[in-house]
C-alpha cells in the first residue's frame, strides 16, 4: 500500500535567503513523510541557483548567535540533498501520478504568477502524485518548529468533521509574541479583514483557542494545511487577484463544507511582508501592496457580496482620506484611481 505523503509548497520570488532558511527548518522536522516543493516565480536574483547550491552544501544560511530561533536552523542539516528540477510545463504533465524519489522538488514557473498562480503550480504537481494526502502552503519567510507539521496533521485528524487547518504564527523577530492564530475574521460590509486573530498576545497568555477558532473567516496563507479532497472539491486558488484576497476567496468558495481550524501547538515564525512590502507593525505598506489590497478588496466584494459594494467603496474613500491626512499623497491618489477604475499596476 502506497504511504500517504504531505507536500509542502513554498513560493519564492527574489528572496532565496529566506527560502533556504525556511528549508533548513523544514528538513529538520520530526515528520519524515513529506516532500518540499519550491516554486520560483521567475526570480531575477539567481534564486534557483542559490537554492541548488544550498542543497549541495555549498551555500550556507546566514546565522547570528543572538537569533532566538537559531536552534531551528542550525547546525545545518546534512547535505547533499537530492532534488528534482522541473519547468512548469514538465511539472504539470510528466509525473503520471508517480511520486518522485527526491524530497526536494524545484519548479521554475517561468513568470511572476503572483501568490495564487505560483502556489497553484505546486498544488497541481502535488495533485498529480498518487501518494499525496495533504498539501501545506508555507510562506518562504518563515521557520518552523520541528513538530509543526505533525501537530497540524494530528489536530486536523482529531476533528469530527472535514476541515482545513492553520497554525499558530509568531513574530520571527519576537518569537514570544503571537502574530496570528490561524488567520483573520472578515467584515463584508467594509471589505476589511480584522487584524489577525490573537495578534500581539504573549505566548503565555490565557487564550480560549476554541472561541478564537469560531471567529475565523479565513486561514492565513503563511501556513495552511489542506487535505487533498479540499482541492478536489473547492478547486485551486483564484489567480485573478495576483496578490491578496486569495485566502478569503478560497474560504468563501468552501461555503462551510470544510471547518476552518488551527492547531495551537503548531508553531510557525513569520517575518511578514519581507518580499513585497506588505504592511506590518514596523513598516507601512508599499505602493505595490496598496494597489493589490484595494483593487482586490473591491473585486472580491463585487464577486461575492454585491449588496455590500457601496459601503466597501465608502470605506475605501475613507482610507484614501486617511492616507492624505498623513501626507501619503501618492497612496491616496493611487486608491482614488482604483476607486475610479484603475485595474493594472503600471
Buried (B, 14 or more C-beta within 10 A) or exposed (E): EEEEBBBBBBBBBBBBBBBBBBBBBBBBBEBEBBBBBBBBBBBEEEBBEBBBBBBEEEBEBEBEEEBEBEEBBBEBBEBEBEBBBBEBEBBBEEBEEEBBEBBBBBBBBEEBBBBBBBBBBBBBBBBBBEBBBBBBBBBBBBBBBBBBBBBBBBBBEEEEEBBBBBBBBBBBBBBEBBBBBBBBBBBBBBBBBEEBBBBEBEEEEEBEBEEBBEBBBBBBBBBBBBBBEBBEEBEBBBBBBBBBBBBBBBBBBBEEBBBBBBBBBBBBBBBBBBBBBBBBBEEEBBEBBBBBBBBBBBBBBEBBBEEBEEBBBEBBEEBBEEBBEEEBEEBBEBBBBBBEEBEEBE
